[in-house]
Each structure stands twice: as C-alpha cells, then as structure tokens.
Amino acid sequence: MNTATGQLGFDTLLQAAETDNRVRRIERETAHLPGTMAEALPYYRLLLRQHHAAMLAANVDETMRLREEARRLALKLNGGEPGILAGPEAPGCVLERESAAKPGSVPRWGQTGAFIIELGSMQVAIDLNGIFGIGSSVGFWPGFAAHAVELDKPFLSSTGYRSFLGIHADPQAELSPDEFAAKVVGGYVARELGGKLVTIDQRYRERAA
C-alpha cells in the first residue's frame, strides 16, 4: 500500500468524521429553534426584547447568552453553515433588516437603528450596530458609527465621520442606546479633542453635497 495514498485516505476520513460531528453538534444545539424564516422572525424579535431588558439590567451573562441564541438561530436557518452575514439574503442580515428600528427612532438594544443625538450645538447621526455586530460575541457594548448632520458646523472629526468599536466600559443599568451614544461621543470629545470640535474639511463637505 502506498503510504502517502493511505495517509491521504485517513486524513479524508478524519475530515469527514469531524464534519459529521460538527453537523450533529449544531443539530443538537439548534433543535429547539425555528427552522424557517417565517417562524424565526417572531422568535428573533422576542430575543431582541429579552436582550434589551438584559442590557438595561446590566446582566452580562444573560445578554451574552441571548446573543449566542440569536447566532444559533441564524446558523440553523443557514443549514448549519457559516456565512450567516455573508450577503443581503444571508439569514443574519434578513433577521436584522426585518427587525430594525424605524428610521429616526431610538432602537432597542440589539436592534440596528439610525437616530440623531445632540451634544450642545452639535448634531450627530448614529448608526447603531445590532445583535450580530462586530465584536458582539466578546464585548458588552455595541459599536456604532457617528456622522455629521450639519457639515458646515464643527464636528468631532475633520471627515464628518467616526467609527466607535470595541468600547470598553463597565456595564451600567438603565442606560438607553441614545444615552450610551451621547456618553461615548461626549467622552471622546472631552478626552481626545480637549473639548474642542473641529471643522470638517472642505473636500468632505463637497463630497457629501
């Protein structure tokens, strides 16, 4: 028997066994979850309400458990395969899009949403990440993007945009998403900008016009 060929066959068997084990594990972990999008959407919206309550209670363990449950739901809808956020029709993207907050309204914790906050004379448009956002499996606070509303007025960056990801702060009870965004942006202006806003560069104002 050719040793190389035999080893190749053995490796293939190991890989197949590993795949089978992964599939069985996923099936066990997701057996209680809906298997169609029509059934999954109301279940996902219930998870969002529970997640919002857990965030308001600063219950880290329950918050992370619910995020993992949402991930498993999307994984089941994707046939157990990765790529739950791989494109507009991927299960995670559909769940987020169909359960997003109405434009302009402050979302629940876990919803994606776009709203405006005011800090003194500065208006900031916030795009808040949802339950599947970057870093949501390891950090308590979600990330968000901040955009200038009035490009001709001083802002917190010369580009009219700044991303806030990987926010490290202790959990705080009864903090709403808009209050959270205002605290983060206000803290950034105070610490990084010395309390002074900056003029948005002309090229970025022209690009947005």
C-alpha atoms as an extended CHARMM CRD file, in Angstrom:
* protein
*
       209  EXT
         1         1  MET       CA              0.0000000000        0.0000000000        0.0000000000  PROA      1               0.0000000000
         2         2  ASN       CA              1.3220000000        3.4170000000       -0.9060000000  PROA      2               0.0000000000
         3         3  THR       CA              1.9760000000        5.2280000000        2.4070000000  PROA      3               0.0000000000
         4         4  ALA       CA              1.1790000000        8.6770000000        1.0230000000  PROA      4               0.0000000000
         5         5  THR       CA             -2.0740000000        7.4630000000       -0.5190000000  PROA      5               0.0000000000
         6         6  GLY       CA             -3.0400000000        5.6630000000        2.6810000000  PROA      6               0.0000000000
         7         7  GLN       CA             -2.3590000000        8.7700000000        4.7500000000  PROA      7               0.0000000000
         8         8  LEU       CA             -4.4270000000       10.8680000000        2.3630000000  PROA      8               0.0000000000
         9         9  GLY       CA             -7.3420000000        8.4710000000        2.7330000000  PROA      9               0.0000000000
        10        10  PHE       CA             -7.0210000000        8.5130000000        6.5150000000  PROA      10              0.0000000000
        11        11  ASP       CA             -6.9790000000       12.3330000000        6.5280000000  PROA      11              0.0000000000
        12        12  THR       CA            -10.1200000000       12.3640000000        4.3900000000  PROA      12              0.0000000000
        13        13  LEU       CA            -11.8760000000       10.0380000000        6.8110000000  PROA      13              0.0000000000
        14        14  LEU       CA            -10.8710000000       12.2250000000        9.7510000000  PROA      14              0.0000000000
        15        15  GLN       CA            -12.1480000000       15.3300000000        7.9840000000  PROA      15              0.0000000000
        16        16  ALA       CA            -15.4610000000       13.6280000000        7.1680000000  PROA      16              0.0000000000
        17        17  ALA       CA            -15.8380000000       12.4740000000       10.7660000000  PROA      17              0.0000000000
        18        18  GLU       CA            -15.0950000000       15.9840000000       12.0250000000  PROA      18              0.0000000000
        19        19  THR       CA            -17.7070000000       17.4150000000        9.6720000000  PROA      19              0.0000000000
        20        20  ASP       CA            -20.2930000000       14.8550000000       10.7940000000  PROA      20              0.0000000000
        21        21  ASN       CA            -19.5710000000       15.6420000000       14.4370000000  PROA      21              0.0000000000
        22        22  ARG       CA            -19.9260000000       19.3760000000       13.7950000000  PROA      22              0.0000000000
        23        23  VAL       CA            -23.2430000000       18.8610000000       11.9910000000  PROA      23              0.0000000000
        24        24  ARG       CA            -24.5990000000       16.6840000000       14.8180000000  PROA      24              0.0000000000
        25        25  ARG       CA            -23.4590000000       19.1900000000       17.4250000000  PROA      25              0.0000000000
        26        26  ILE       CA            -25.1760000000       22.0520000000       15.5950000000  PROA      26              0.0000000000
        27        27  GLU       CA            -28.3410000000       19.9800000000       15.2040000000  PROA      27              0.0000000000
        28        28  ARG       CA            -28.3830000000       19.3130000000       18.9520000000  PROA      28              0.0000000000
        29        29  GLU       CA            -27.7480000000       22.9360000000       19.8520000000  PROA      29              0.0000000000
        30        30  THR       CA            -30.4320000000       24.2540000000       17.4940000000  PROA      30              0.0000000000
        31        31  ALA       CA            -33.0950000000       21.5440000000       17.8090000000  PROA      31              0.0000000000
        32        32  HSD       CA            -35.3750000000       23.8570000000       19.8240000000  PROA      32              0.0000000000
        33        33  LEU       CA            -35.1430000000       26.7150000000       17.3230000000  PROA      33              0.0000000000
        34        34  PRO       CA            -37.4370000000       27.5630000000       14.3710000000  PROA      34              0.0000000000
        35        35  GLY       CA            -36.2660000000       26.2680000000       11.0180000000  PROA      35              0.0000000000
        36        36  THR       CA            -37.9730000000       28.7080000000        8.6370000000  PROA      36              0.0000000000
        37        37  MET       CA            -37.6720000000       32.4740000000        8.3320000000  PROA      37              0.0000000000
        38        38  ALA       CA            -41.4370000000       32.9290000000        8.8220000000  PROA      38              0.0000000000
        39        39  GLU       CA            -41.1850000000       31.1870000000       12.2040000000  PROA      39              0.0000000000
        40        40  ALA       CA            -37.7970000000       32.6400000000       13.0520000000  PROA      40              0.0000000000
        41        41  LEU       CA            -38.7170000000       36.3180000000       12.8000000000  PROA      41              0.0000000000
        42        42  PRO       CA            -41.1680000000       36.4020000000       15.7350000000  PROA      42              0.0000000000
        43        43  TYR       CA            -38.7470000000       34.2830000000       17.7720000000  PROA      43              0.0000000000
        44        44  TYR       CA            -35.8860000000       36.6600000000       16.9400000000  PROA      44              0.0000000000
        45        45  ARG       CA            -37.9820000000       39.6940000000       17.9120000000  PROA      45              0.0000000000
        46        46  LEU       CA            -38.7030000000       38.0360000000       21.2500000000  PROA      46              0.0000000000
        47        47  LEU       CA            -34.9520000000       37.5550000000       21.7000000000  PROA      47              0.0000000000
        48        48  LEU       CA            -34.4750000000       41.2620000000       20.9950000000  PROA      48              0.0000000000
        49        49  ARG       CA            -36.9830000000       42.2460000000       23.6760000000  PROA      49              0.0000000000
        50        50  GLN       CA            -35.2960000000       39.9300000000       26.1650000000  PROA      50              0.0000000000
        51        51  HSD       CA            -31.8630000000       41.2100000000       25.1400000000  PROA      51              0.0000000000
        52        52  HSD       CA            -32.9930000000       44.8140000000       25.6180000000  PROA      52              0.0000000000
        53        53  ALA       CA            -34.1980000000       44.0060000000       29.1300000000  PROA      53              0.0000000000
        54        54  ALA       CA            -30.9380000000       42.2120000000       29.9520000000  PROA      54              0.0000000000
        55        55  MET       CA            -28.8930000000       45.1990000000       28.7600000000  PROA      55              0.0000000000
        56        56  LEU       CA            -30.9860000000       47.6190000000       30.8160000000  PROA      56              0.0000000000
        57        57  ALA       CA            -30.4080000000       45.3880000000       33.8380000000  PROA      57              0.0000000000
        58        58  ALA       CA            -26.6540000000       45.2650000000       33.0830000000  PROA      58              0.0000000000
        59        59  ASN       CA            -26.9310000000       41.4670000000       33.1680000000  PROA      59              0.0000000000
        60        60  VAL       CA            -23.8390000000       40.4740000000       31.2260000000  PROA      60              0.0000000000
        61        61  ASP       CA            -24.3430000000       36.6920000000       31.3550000000  PROA      61              0.0000000000
        62        62  GLU       CA            -27.9260000000       36.8580000000       30.0920000000  PROA      62              0.0000000000
        63        63  THR       CA            -27.0050000000       39.4010000000       27.4190000000  PROA      63              0.0000000000
        64        64  MET       CA            -24.2640000000       37.1720000000       26.0170000000  PROA      64              0.0000000000
        65        65  ARG       CA            -26.4680000000       34.0680000000       26.2320000000  PROA      65              0.0000000000
        66        66  LEU       CA            -29.1570000000       35.7600000000       24.1550000000  PROA      66              0.0000000000
        67        67  ARG       CA            -26.6300000000       36.8790000000       21.5530000000  PROA      67              0.0000000000
        68        68  GLU       CA            -25.4090000000       33.3160000000       21.2230000000  PROA      68              0.0000000000
        69        69  GLU       CA            -29.0060000000       32.1460000000       20.8690000000  PROA      69              0.0000000000
        70        70  ALA       CA            -29.5120000000       34.6270000000       18.0260000000  PROA      70              0.0000000000
        71        71  ARG       CA            -26.3400000000       33.3690000000       16.3490000000  PROA      71              0.0000000000
        72        72  ARG       CA            -27.5390000000       29.7730000000       16.6220000000  PROA      72              0.0000000000
        73        73  LEU       CA            -30.8870000000       30.7640000000       15.1360000000  PROA      73              0.0000000000
        74        74  ALA       CA            -29.2080000000       32.3080000000       12.1000000000  PROA      74              0.0000000000
        75        75  LEU       CA            -26.9010000000       29.2970000000       11.8430000000  PROA      75              0.0000000000
        76        76  LYS       CA            -29.8460000000       26.8990000000       11.7440000000  PROA      76              0.0000000000
        77        77  LEU       CA            -31.5390000000       28.9870000000        9.0590000000  PROA      77              0.0000000000
        78        78  ASN       CA            -28.2810000000       28.7750000000        7.0990000000  PROA      78              0.0000000000
        79        79  GLY       CA            -28.3170000000       24.9750000000        7.1840000000  PROA      79              0.0000000000
        80        80  GLY       CA            -25.6350000000       24.8730000000        9.8620000000  PROA      80              0.0000000000
        81        81  GLU       CA            -23.1180000000       26.5500000000        7.5820000000  PROA      81              0.0000000000
        82        82  PRO       CA            -21.0810000000       29.6790000000        8.4060000000  PROA      82              0.0000000000
        83        83  GLY       CA            -21.7040000000       32.8680000000        6.4650000000  PROA      83              0.0000000000
        84        84  ILE       CA            -24.8080000000       33.9860000000        8.3500000000  PROA      84              0.0000000000
        85        85  LEU       CA            -23.8960000000       37.5870000000        7.4040000000  PROA      85              0.0000000000
        86        86  ALA       CA            -22.3690000000       36.8490000000        4.0140000000  PROA      86              0.0000000000
        87        87  GLY       CA            -24.7850000000       38.9630000000        1.9680000000  PROA      87              0.0000000000
        88        88  PRO       CA            -28.1430000000       40.7500000000        1.9250000000  PROA      88              0.0000000000
        89        89  GLU       CA            -30.0910000000       37.4840000000        1.8050000000  PROA      89              0.0000000000
        90        90  ALA       CA            -27.9920000000       35.6830000000        4.4140000000  PROA      90              0.0000000000
        91        91  PRO       CA            -30.1430000000       34.7450000000        7.4450000000  PROA      91              0.0000000000
        92        92  GLY       CA            -28.4750000000       37.1020000000        9.9050000000  PROA      92              0.0000000000
        93        93  CYS       CA            -28.8680000000       40.0300000000        7.5190000000  PROA      93              0.0000000000
        94        94  VAL       CA            -32.5300000000       39.2440000000        6.8670000000  PROA      94              0.0000000000
        95        95  LEU       CA            -33.2960000000       38.9150000000       10.5840000000  PROA      95              0.0000000000
        96        96  GLU       CA            -31.5990000000       42.2510000000       11.2820000000  PROA      96              0.0000000000
        97        97  ARG       CA            -33.1940000000       44.0730000000        8.3680000000  PROA      97              0.0000000000
        98        98  GLU       CA            -36.7200000000       42.8230000000        9.0410000000  PROA      98              0.0000000000
        99        99  SER       CA            -36.4450000000       43.6750000000       12.7460000000  PROA      99              0.0000000000
       100       100  ALA       CA            -34.6340000000       47.0190000000       12.5420000000  PROA      100             0.0000000000
       101       101  ALA       CA            -35.9350000000       50.0960000000       14.3400000000  PROA      101             0.0000000000
       102       102  LYS       CA            -37.8440000000       52.6590000000       12.3080000000  PROA      102             0.0000000000
       103       103  PRO       CA            -35.5230000000       55.3410000000       10.8850000000  PROA      103             0.0000000000
       104       104  GLY       CA            -35.1510000000       58.1910000000       13.3530000000  PROA      104             0.0000000000
       105       105  SER       CA            -36.3620000000       56.2300000000       16.3680000000  PROA      105             0.0000000000
       106       106  VAL       CA            -34.0590000000       55.0130000000       19.1170000000  PROA      106             0.0000000000
       107       107  PRO       CA            -33.7390000000       51.2160000000       18.7800000000  PROA      107             0.0000000000
       108       108  ARG       CA            -33.9300000000       48.5820000000       21.4410000000  PROA      108             0.0000000000
       109       109  TRP       CA            -30.5750000000       47.1750000000       22.4970000000  PROA      109             0.0000000000
       110       110  GLY       CA            -29.8290000000       44.5340000000       19.8580000000  PROA      110             0.0000000000
       111       111  GLN       CA            -31.7310000000       46.2190000000       17.0390000000  PROA      111             0.0000000000
       112       112  THR       CA            -29.9460000000       48.0500000000       14.2820000000  PROA      112             0.0000000000
       113       113  GLY       CA            -31.0970000000       51.6250000000       14.0240000000  PROA      113             0.0000000000
       114       114  ALA       CA            -30.2860000000       55.1640000000       12.9150000000  PROA      114             0.0000000000
       115       115  PHE       CA            -31.1360000000       58.1870000000       15.0520000000  PROA      115             0.0000000000
       116       116  ILE       CA            -29.8170000000       61.6370000000       15.9420000000  PROA      116             0.0000000000
       117       117  ILE       CA            -28.3780000000       62.8480000000       19.2280000000  PROA      117             0.0000000000
       118       118  GLU       CA            -27.4980000000       66.4230000000       20.2070000000  PROA      118             0.0000000000
       119       119  LEU       CA            -24.4510000000       67.4240000000       22.2140000000  PROA      119             0.0000000000
       120       120  GLY       CA            -24.5290000000       71.1550000000       22.7870000000  PROA      120             0.0000000000
       121       121  SER       CA            -24.7320000000       72.7290000000       19.3440000000  PROA      121             0.0000000000
       122       122  MET       CA            -23.5720000000       69.5460000000       17.5580000000  PROA      122             0.0000000000
       123       123  GLN       CA            -25.9760000000       67.0870000000       15.9770000000  PROA      123             0.0000000000
       124       124  VAL       CA            -24.6900000000       63.5570000000       15.4110000000  PROA      124             0.0000000000
       125       125  ALA       CA            -26.3620000000       60.8660000000       13.3170000000  PROA      125             0.0000000000
       126       126  ILE       CA            -25.8040000000       57.4890000000       14.9790000000  PROA      126             0.0000000000
       127       127  ASP       CA            -25.8810000000       54.1330000000       13.1740000000  PROA      127             0.0000000000
       128       128  LEU       CA            -26.0470000000       51.5870000000       15.9950000000  PROA      128             0.0000000000
       129       129  ASN       CA            -24.8830000000       48.0050000000       15.4610000000  PROA      129             0.0000000000
       130       130  GLY       CA            -27.2740000000       45.1960000000       16.3130000000  PROA      130             0.0000000000
       131       131  ILE       CA            -27.0340000000       41.8320000000       17.9920000000  PROA      131             0.0000000000
       132       132  PHE       CA            -24.8010000000       40.4630000000       15.1910000000  PROA      132             0.0000000000
       133       133  GLY       CA            -22.4800000000       43.4950000000       15.1740000000  PROA      133             0.0000000000
       134       134  ILE       CA            -18.6920000000       43.3370000000       15.1210000000  PROA      134             0.0000000000
       135       135  GLY       CA            -17.3680000000       42.1950000000       18.4910000000  PROA      135             0.0000000000
       136       136  SER       CA            -20.8240000000       41.4220000000       19.8910000000  PROA      136             0.0000000000
       137       137  SER       CA            -19.7260000000       37.9580000000       20.9810000000  PROA      137             0.0000000000
       138       138  VAL       CA            -16.9380000000       39.2950000000       23.1910000000  PROA      138             0.0000000000
       139       139  GLY       CA            -17.9340000000       42.8050000000       24.2980000000  PROA      139             0.0000000000
       140       140  PHE       CA            -20.9840000000       44.0350000000       26.1940000000  PROA      140             0.0000000000
       141       141  TRP       CA            -21.4150000000       47.3880000000       24.4480000000  PROA      141             0.0000000000
       142       142  PRO       CA            -22.2160000000       47.5110000000       20.7230000000  PROA      142             0.0000000000
       143       143  GLY       CA            -20.2960000000       49.6030000000       18.2500000000  PROA      143             0.0000000000
       144       144  PHE       CA            -21.7230000000       52.4510000000       16.2440000000  PROA      144             0.0000000000
       145       145  ALA       CA            -20.8660000000       54.9450000000       13.5260000000  PROA      145             0.0000000000
       146       146  ALA       CA            -21.1890000000       58.7040000000       14.0240000000  PROA      146             0.0000000000
       147       147  HSD       CA            -21.9260000000       61.0150000000       11.0710000000  PROA      147             0.0000000000
       148       148  ALA       CA            -22.1690000000       64.7880000000       10.9230000000  PROA      148             0.0000000000
       149       149  VAL       CA            -25.6690000000       66.1390000000       10.2870000000  PROA      149             0.0000000000
       150       150  GLU       CA            -24.6270000000       69.7260000000        9.5490000000  PROA      150             0.0000000000
       151       151  LEU       CA            -21.4410000000       69.6350000000        7.5000000000  PROA      151             0.0000000000
       152       152  ASP       CA            -20.8240000000       73.3730000000        7.7750000000  PROA      152             0.0000000000
       153       153  LYS       CA            -20.6060000000       73.2250000000       11.5760000000  PROA      153             0.0000000000
       154       154  PRO       CA            -17.7930000000       71.9580000000       13.8430000000  PROA      154             0.0000000000
       155       155  PHE       CA            -17.8320000000       68.2100000000       14.4410000000  PROA      155             0.0000000000
       156       156  LEU       CA            -15.8660000000       65.5450000000       16.2730000000  PROA      156             0.0000000000
       157       157  SER       CA            -13.7430000000       64.6980000000       13.2100000000  PROA      157             0.0000000000
       158       158  SER       CA            -12.4770000000       66.5530000000       10.1720000000  PROA      158             0.0000000000
       159       159  THR       CA            -14.0220000000       63.9100000000        7.8760000000  PROA      159             0.0000000000
       160       160  GLY       CA            -17.5480000000       64.2150000000        9.2590000000  PROA      160             0.0000000000
       161       161  TYR       CA            -17.4240000000       60.5700000000       10.3010000000  PROA      161             0.0000000000
       162       162  ARG       CA            -16.0330000000       58.3790000000       13.0540000000  PROA      162             0.0000000000
       163       163  SER       CA            -16.4880000000       54.7360000000       13.9620000000  PROA      163             0.0000000000
       164       164  PHE       CA            -16.6890000000       53.6240000000       17.5880000000  PROA      164             0.0000000000
       165       165  LEU       CA            -15.9210000000       49.9230000000       18.0050000000  PROA      165             0.0000000000
       166       166  GLY       CA            -14.5730000000       47.8320000000       20.8670000000  PROA      166             0.0000000000
       167       167  ILE       CA            -15.9470000000       50.1420000000       23.5390000000  PROA      167             0.0000000000
       168       168  HSD       CA            -14.5550000000       49.1520000000       26.9290000000  PROA      168             0.0000000000
       169       169  ALA       CA            -16.7040000000       50.4190000000       29.7790000000  PROA      169             0.0000000000
       170       170  ASP       CA            -18.3290000000       48.7870000000       32.7740000000  PROA      170             0.0000000000
       171       171  PRO       CA            -21.9400000000       47.6560000000       32.2970000000  PROA      171             0.0000000000
       172       172  GLN       CA            -24.4100000000       50.2600000000       33.5000000000  PROA      172             0.0000000000
       173       173  ALA       CA            -28.0560000000       49.6390000000       34.2930000000  PROA      173             0.0000000000
       174       174  GLU       CA            -30.9110000000       51.7160000000       32.8620000000  PROA      174             0.0000000000
       175       175  LEU       CA            -28.7920000000       53.2380000000       30.1020000000  PROA      175             0.0000000000
       176       176  SER       CA            -30.6490000000       53.6440000000       26.8070000000  PROA      176             0.0000000000
       177       177  PRO       CA            -28.8970000000       53.4260000000       23.4180000000  PROA      177             0.0000000000
       178       178  ASP       CA            -29.1310000000       57.1850000000       22.7810000000  PROA      178             0.0000000000
       179       179  GLU       CA            -27.7690000000       57.9840000000       26.2570000000  PROA      179             0.0000000000
       180       180  PHE       CA            -24.9690000000       55.4990000000       25.6840000000  PROA      180             0.0000000000
       181       181  ALA       CA            -24.0170000000       57.0510000000       22.3310000000  PROA      181             0.0000000000
       182       182  ALA       CA            -24.0600000000       60.5400000000       23.8730000000  PROA      182             0.0000000000
       183       183  LYS       CA            -21.7830000000       59.4020000000       26.7100000000  PROA      183             0.0000000000
       184       184  VAL       CA            -19.2980000000       57.7740000000       24.3260000000  PROA      184             0.0000000000
       185       185  VAL       CA            -19.2110000000       60.7020000000       21.8920000000  PROA      185             0.0000000000
       186       186  GLY       CA            -19.0720000000       63.2570000000       24.7040000000  PROA      186             0.0000000000
       187       187  GLY       CA            -16.2370000000       61.3670000000       26.3740000000  PROA      187             0.0000000000
       188       188  TYR       CA            -14.3100000000       61.2220000000       23.1060000000  PROA      188             0.0000000000
       189       189  VAL       CA            -14.6560000000       64.9620000000       22.5400000000  PROA      189             0.0000000000
       190       190  ALA       CA            -13.5530000000       65.7050000000       26.0980000000  PROA      190             0.0000000000
       191       191  ARG       CA            -10.5750000000       63.3200000000       26.1640000000  PROA      191             0.0000000000
       192       192  GLU       CA             -9.3000000000       63.1890000000       22.5850000000  PROA      192             0.0000000000
       193       193  LEU       CA            -10.2270000000       66.6700000000       21.3830000000  PROA      193             0.0000000000
       194       194  GLY       CA             -9.7410000000       68.5450000000       24.6320000000  PROA      194             0.0000000000
       195       195  GLY       CA            -13.3740000000       69.6090000000       24.4880000000  PROA      195             0.0000000000
       196       196  LYS       CA            -12.9260000000       71.4250000000       21.1630000000  PROA      196             0.0000000000
       197       197  LEU       CA            -14.7400000000       70.3950000000       17.9960000000  PROA      197             0.0000000000
       198       198  VAL       CA            -13.0330000000       70.6070000000       14.6020000000  PROA      198             0.0000000000
       199       199  THR       CA            -14.0090000000       71.9680000000       11.2040000000  PROA      199             0.0000000000
       200       200  ILE       CA            -14.9690000000       69.3900000000        8.5920000000  PROA      200             0.0000000000
       201       201  ASP       CA            -12.5470000000       69.5670000000        5.6660000000  PROA      201             0.0000000000
       202       202  GLN       CA            -13.9060000000       71.2110000000        2.5510000000  PROA      202             0.0000000000
       203       203  ARG       CA            -13.2980000000       68.1140000000        0.4060000000  PROA      203             0.0000000000
       204       204  TYR       CA            -15.5950000000       66.0310000000        2.6220000000  PROA      204             0.0000000000
       205       205  ARG       CA            -18.2510000000       68.7090000000        2.6120000000  PROA      205             0.0000000000
       206       206  GLU       CA            -18.1320000000       68.8270000000       -1.1680000000  PROA      206             0.0000000000
       207       207  ARG       CA            -18.1940000000       65.0360000000       -1.4570000000  PROA      207             0.0000000000
       208       208  ALA       CA            -21.3550000000       64.8420000000        0.6210000000  PROA      208             0.0000000000
       209       209  ALA       CA            -23.1120000000       67.6740000000       -1.1850000000  PROA      209             0.0000000000
